[in-house]
Amino acid sequence: MIVVTLNDLPGYRITKVHGVARGLTVRSRSALGNIGGAIQSLFGGNLSVYTNLAEAARQEAYDILIRHAEEMGANAIIAMRYDANEIMDGITEVLAYGTAVTVQVQTGQAA
């Protein structure tokens, strides 16, 4: 699966647009994570507990996005984006979305 944030895919021709594909996950911070984050915040710098949680949520949303696009019959996703919103205190949704397409290498082009 090719995934790009561009609105097109250089060297490829879009042969079919399948529509919007999405991957959504909702995550909460654990009590232990909150304690670890609070302790880290006393010292400043990167709060790795929250960084790891955010990265895991984005990866999960991305993986779901890929599965959704594959189920639609796509072999690429263009204009991929992330969005995140706090639903309530400590609970966040992360959405990965883009346009699922089928692409072919353009004749005479190296991919």
N, CA, C and O of each residue as an XYZ file, in Angstrom:
444
protein
N       0.855     -1.177      0.000
C       0.000      0.000      0.000
C       0.898      1.235      0.000
O       1.774      1.384      0.851
N       0.664      2.104     -0.958
C       1.380      3.380     -1.029
C       0.529      4.416     -0.302
O      -0.667      4.534     -0.569
N       1.135      5.161      0.610
C       0.413      6.193      1.345
C       1.216      7.485      1.256
O       2.393      7.523      1.615
N       0.569      8.544      0.774
C       1.238      9.843      0.658
C       0.322     10.952      1.170
O      -0.902     10.818      1.171
N       0.937     12.038      1.601
C       0.166     13.213      2.006
C      -0.091     14.144      0.825
O      -0.823     15.126      0.945
N       0.518     13.828     -0.312
C       0.313     14.617     -1.533
C      -1.091     14.391     -2.092
O      -1.755     13.411     -1.754
N      -1.529     15.307     -2.947
C      -2.830     15.150     -3.589
C      -2.746     14.333     -4.873
O      -3.766     14.041     -5.496
N      -1.538     13.968     -5.263
C      -1.340     13.096     -6.412
C      -0.136     12.212     -6.104
O       0.476     12.327     -5.042
N       0.192     11.342     -7.032
C       1.290     10.417     -6.814
C       2.185     10.445     -8.045
O       1.908      9.754     -9.026
N       3.256     11.237     -8.006
C       4.138     11.366     -9.170
C       4.612     10.006     -9.678
O       5.011      9.139     -8.901
N       4.559      9.841    -11.006
C       4.981      8.590    -11.621
C       3.870      7.559    -11.722
O       4.059      6.487    -12.296
N       2.722      7.882    -11.168
C       1.582      6.967    -11.199
C       0.361      7.677    -11.790
O       0.236      8.901    -11.739
N      -0.518      6.871    -12.344
C      -1.789      7.380    -12.858
C      -2.899      6.791    -12.007
O      -2.947      5.581    -11.785
N      -3.789      7.647    -11.533
C      -4.941      7.179    -10.759
C      -5.958      6.616    -11.742
O      -6.424      7.316    -12.642
N      -6.297      5.339    -11.559
C      -7.251      4.697    -12.466
C      -8.634      4.567    -11.852
O      -9.620      4.381    -12.567
N      -8.712      4.662    -10.533
C     -10.013      4.580     -9.870
C      -9.941      5.265     -8.513
O      -8.972      5.102     -7.772
N     -10.966      6.023     -8.201
C     -11.107      6.631     -6.877
C     -12.174      5.841     -6.129
O     -13.318      5.747     -6.573
N     -11.785      5.275     -4.991
C     -12.710      4.445     -4.207
C     -13.488      5.262     -3.172
O     -14.564      4.855     -2.734
N     -12.943      6.403     -2.790
C     -13.594      7.248     -1.794
C     -12.723      7.442     -0.564
O     -11.549      7.072     -0.550
N     -13.310      8.019      0.450
C     -12.582      8.310      1.686
C     -12.399      7.021      2.484
O     -13.350      6.278      2.727
N     -11.154      6.778      2.885
C     -10.849      5.666      3.787
C     -10.482      6.288      5.127
O      -9.947      7.395      5.183
N     -10.776      5.562      6.210
C     -10.496      6.126      7.521
C     -10.106      5.041      8.504
O     -10.443      3.867      8.351
N      -9.391      5.478      9.504
C      -9.023      4.620     10.616
C      -9.213      5.424     11.888
O      -8.638      6.502     12.040
N     -10.005      4.911     12.787
C     -10.341      5.646     14.010
C     -10.026      4.792     15.224
O     -10.348      3.604     15.266
N      -9.395      5.409     16.205
C      -9.190      4.759     17.488
C      -9.485      5.765     18.592
O      -9.294      6.968     18.419
N      -9.943      5.268     19.708
C     -10.202      6.107     20.883
C      -9.371      5.531     22.016
O      -9.477      4.347     22.339
N      -8.552      6.368     22.610
C      -7.631      5.934     23.655
C      -7.831      6.751     24.922
O      -8.236      7.913     24.888
N      -7.532      6.098     26.048
C      -7.552      6.813     27.323
C      -6.214      6.603     28.016
O      -5.512      5.620     27.775
N      -5.887      7.536     28.869
C      -4.685      7.404     29.677
C      -5.029      6.537     30.881
O      -6.106      6.668     31.463
N      -4.116      5.660     31.246
C      -4.331      4.832     32.431
C      -3.948      5.623     33.676
O      -3.266      6.645     33.590
N      -4.390      5.145     34.822
C      -4.025      5.801     36.080
C      -2.509      5.777     36.266
O      -1.915      6.765     36.698
N      -1.885      4.639     35.936
C      -0.426      4.554     36.063
C       0.255      5.494     35.075
O       1.267      6.113     35.403
N      -0.294      5.602     33.868
C       0.262      6.526     32.883
C       0.179      7.957     33.358
O       1.111      8.736     33.155
N      -0.931      8.313     33.989
C      -1.091      9.669     34.511
C      -0.079      9.952     35.625
O       0.480     11.046     35.701
N       0.148      8.973     36.473
C       1.125      9.141     37.553
C       2.525      9.291     36.968
O       3.290     10.166     37.374
N       2.855      8.413     35.995
C       4.167      8.497     35.351
C       4.351      9.827     34.641
O       5.425     10.425     34.710
N       3.298     10.300     33.951
C       3.366     11.585     33.271
C       3.536     12.737     34.243
O       4.284     13.679     33.982
N       2.836     12.654     35.367
C       2.947     13.710     36.381
C       4.368     13.770     36.946
O       4.917     14.852     37.156
N       4.951     12.605     37.186
C       6.323     12.569     37.709
C       7.292     13.136     36.675
O       8.167     13.934     37.012
N       7.136     12.724     35.413
C       8.017     13.241     34.365
C       7.864     14.754     34.209
O       8.844     15.450     33.946
N       6.657     15.260     34.368
C       6.434     16.697     34.178
C       7.149     17.525     35.240
O       7.433     18.702     35.014
N       7.444     16.932     36.392
C       8.174     17.652     37.438
C       9.589     17.998     36.979
O      10.173     18.983     37.432
N      10.133     17.185     36.082
C      11.500     17.373     35.624
C      11.577     18.090     34.284
O      12.666     18.456     33.842
N      10.438     18.296     33.632
C      10.416     18.986     32.343
C      10.863     18.085     31.211
O      11.198     16.918     31.416
N      10.861     18.645     30.016
C      11.306     17.893     28.837
C      10.195     17.030     28.258
O       9.012     17.232     28.532
N      10.615     16.060     27.447
C       9.685     15.162     26.775
C       8.978     14.261     27.785
O       9.628     13.622     28.613
N       7.675     14.213     27.717
C       6.899     13.320     28.584
C       6.688     12.021     27.819
O       5.670     11.841     27.149
N       7.660     11.116     27.924
C       7.681      9.909     27.102
C       6.448      9.031     27.287
O       6.042      8.340     26.354
N       5.848      9.047     28.473
C       4.629      8.259     28.697
C       3.540      8.718     27.729
O       2.862      7.894     27.115
N       3.379     10.014     27.597
C       2.344     10.546     26.698
C       2.771     10.478     25.235
O       1.939     10.271     24.352
N       4.061     10.651     24.979
C       4.565     10.526     23.614
C       4.308      9.118     23.091
O       3.848      8.947     21.962
N       4.600      8.120     23.900
C       4.379      6.730     23.501
C       2.900      6.444     23.288
O       2.538      5.728     22.354
N       2.044      6.990     24.136
C       0.605      6.809     23.980
C       0.124      7.447     22.679
O      -0.664      6.846     21.949
N       0.590      8.649     22.388
C       0.184      9.335     21.167
C       0.666      8.577     19.936
O      -0.077      8.435     18.965
N       1.895      8.091     19.970
C       2.435      7.341     18.835
C       1.670      6.039     18.630
O       1.372      5.668     17.495
N       1.356      5.352     19.704
C       0.600      4.097     19.594
C      -0.795      4.357     19.004
O      -1.270      3.582     18.174
N      -1.443      5.435     19.427
C      -2.770      5.770     18.913
C      -2.708      6.111     17.425
O      -3.564      5.675     16.654
N      -1.711      6.882     17.019
C      -1.563      7.217     15.591
C      -1.271      5.968     14.759
O      -1.821      5.804     13.670
N      -0.413      5.095     15.268
C      -0.087      3.872     14.518
C      -1.322      2.985     14.371
O      -1.558      2.418     13.304
N      -2.100      2.868     15.431
C      -3.316      2.053     15.364
C      -4.301      2.638     14.352
O      -4.875      1.898     13.552
N      -4.502      3.946     14.378
C      -5.400      4.595     13.424
C      -4.899      4.398     11.995
O      -5.695      4.149     11.089
N      -3.588      4.507     11.788
C      -2.968      4.311     10.480
C      -3.199      2.880      9.981
O      -3.569      2.675      8.825
N      -2.980      1.900     10.851
C      -3.175      0.500     10.481
C      -4.628      0.222     10.089
O      -4.884     -0.518      9.138
N      -5.566      0.807     10.811
C      -6.988      0.642     10.488
C      -7.301      1.311      9.151
O      -8.068      0.776      8.351
N      -6.704      2.481      8.909
C      -6.870      3.175      7.627
C      -6.420      2.272      6.478
O      -7.136      2.138      5.486
N      -5.262      1.662      6.599
C      -4.734      0.780      5.558
C      -5.713     -0.378      5.314
O      -6.044     -0.683      4.168
N      -6.169     -1.011      6.385
C      -7.117     -2.131      6.231
C      -8.390     -1.684      5.522
O      -8.902     -2.391      4.654
N      -8.901     -0.514      5.891
C     -10.131     -0.009      5.271
C      -9.913      0.219      3.780
O     -10.760     -0.161      2.971
N      -8.798      0.832      3.404
C      -8.509      1.084      1.987
C      -8.359     -0.228      1.224
O      -8.843     -0.346      0.098
N      -7.697     -1.212      1.823
C      -7.546     -2.523      1.175
C      -8.906     -3.184      0.975
O      -9.155     -3.778     -0.074
N      -9.789     -3.088      1.972
C     -11.133     -3.649      1.848
C     -11.923     -2.984      0.721
O     -12.792     -3.605      0.110
N     -11.613     -1.721      0.455
C     -12.270     -0.986     -0.631
C     -11.697     -1.368     -1.998
O     -12.270     -1.012     -3.028
N     -10.578     -2.087     -2.017
C      -9.942     -2.487     -3.264
C      -8.848     -1.554     -3.732
O      -8.385     -1.674     -4.866
N      -8.425     -0.632     -2.896
C      -7.403      0.352     -3.262
C      -6.003     -0.223     -3.090
O      -5.788     -1.156     -2.316
N      -5.052      0.353     -3.828
C      -3.645     -0.003     -3.626
C      -2.810      1.216     -3.221
O      -1.586      1.138     -3.113
N      -3.501      2.350     -2.997
C      -2.813      3.564     -2.560
C      -3.794      4.478     -1.830
O      -5.009      4.370     -1.991
N      -3.239      5.370     -1.031
C      -4.019      6.405     -0.344
C      -3.310      7.726     -0.600
O      -2.114      7.859     -0.342
N      -4.054      8.698     -1.108
C      -3.491     10.030     -1.312
C      -4.142     10.999     -0.339
O      -5.211     10.720      0.203
N      -3.500     12.127     -0.120
C      -3.993     13.186      0.761
C      -4.251     12.668      2.181
O      -5.232     13.052      2.818
N      -3.369     11.800      2.668
C      -3.538     11.223      4.002
C      -3.298     12.290      5.062
O      -2.376     13.097      4.946
N      -4.128     12.286      6.090
C      -4.034     13.243      7.195
C      -4.367     12.545      8.513
O      -4.954     11.463      8.539
N      -3.975     13.196      9.596
C      -4.373     12.799     10.951
C      -5.205     13.920     11.554
O      -5.034     15.092     11.218
N      -6.102     13.542     12.445
C      -6.841     14.505     13.244
C      -7.009     13.887     14.622
O      -7.134     12.669     14.742
N      -7.015     14.701     15.647
C      -7.197     14.195     17.012
C      -8.053     15.188     17.787
O      -7.916     16.402     17.642
N      -8.926     14.650     18.599
C      -9.807     15.469     19.438
C      -9.943     14.810     20.796
O      -9.996     13.585     20.906
N      -9.998     15.623     21.807
C     -10.259     15.105     23.140
C     -11.764     14.995     23.309
O     -12.472     16.000     23.243
N     -12.257     13.786     23.525
C     -13.688     13.546     23.691
C     -14.132     13.992     25.071
O     -15.157     14.655     25.228
N     -13.342     13.618     26.068
C     -13.535     14.071     27.442
C     -12.186     13.994     28.127
O     -11.233     13.483     27.539
N     -12.078     14.473     29.321
C     -10.796     14.530     30.004
C     -10.121     13.164     30.007
O     -10.645     12.203     30.569
N      -8.952     13.089     29.372
C      -8.187     11.854     29.361
C      -8.567     10.861     28.280
O      -7.958      9.795     28.183
N      -9.572     11.189     27.458
C      -9.993     10.287     26.383
C      -9.904     11.028     25.058
O     -10.544     12.060     24.858
N      -9.093     10.478     24.154
C      -8.815     11.142     22.889
C      -9.119     10.216     21.726
O      -8.824      9.022     21.764
N      -9.718     10.794     20.686
C      -9.898     10.045     19.445
C      -8.816     10.480     18.473
O      -8.469     11.659     18.407
N      -8.288      9.534     17.723
C      -7.316      9.820     16.677
C      -7.871      9.237     15.388
O      -8.224      8.060     15.319
N      -7.942     10.080     14.372
C      -8.471      9.693     13.074
C      -7.378      9.846     12.026
O      -6.742     10.896     11.933
N      -7.161      8.802     11.242
C      -6.291      8.861     10.070
C      -7.223      8.713      8.871
O      -8.063      7.813      8.846
N      -7.081      9.591      7.877
C      -7.990      9.516      6.733
C      -7.285      9.963      5.459
O      -6.266     10.651      5.501
N      -7.840      9.565      4.352
C      -7.304      9.941      3.050
C      -8.199      9.393      1.959
O      -9.216      8.758      2.237
N      -7.819      9.640      0.716
C      -8.587      9.167     -0.419
C      -7.994      7.849     -0.906
O      -6.827      7.787     -1.292
N      -8.806      6.802     -0.882
C      -8.381      5.483     -1.345
C      -8.490      5.452     -2.867
O      -9.535      5.771     -3.433
N      -7.397      5.063     -3.519
C      -7.356      5.047     -4.984
C      -6.657      3.779     -5.469
O      -5.937      3.112     -4.726
N      -6.898      3.476     -6.736
C      -6.110      2.464     -7.430
C      -5.201      3.218     -8.386
O      -5.652      4.084     -9.136
N      -3.917      2.881     -8.354
C      -2.943      3.557     -9.218
C      -2.189      2.532    -10.054
O      -2.080      1.360     -9.693
N      -1.676      3.008    -11.179
C      -0.793      2.218    -12.039
C       0.422      3.079    -12.349
O       0.328      4.301    -12.455
N       1.563      2.418    -12.491
C       2.769      3.130    -12.897
C       2.522      3.696    -14.296
O       2.032      2.991    -15.178
N       2.859      4.958    -14.490
C       2.711      5.569    -15.811
C       3.685      4.929    -16.795
O       4.838      4.658    -16.460
N       3.214      4.699    -17.984
C       4.055      4.096    -19.014
C       5.287      4.958    -19.241
O       5.194      6.178    -19.381
N       6.439      4.308    -19.275
C       7.682      5.042    -19.502
C       8.233      5.695    -18.250
O       9.233      6.408    -18.323
N       7.607      5.470    -17.101
C       8.051      6.071    -15.836
C       8.611      4.992    -14.932
O       8.085      3.879    -14.900
N       9.637      5.291    -14.218
C      10.154      4.386    -13.193
C       9.497      4.749    -11.878
O       9.449      5.922    -11.508
N       8.996      3.765    -11.176
C       8.310      4.028     -9.905
C       9.298      4.085     -8.772
O       8.908      4.298     -7.623
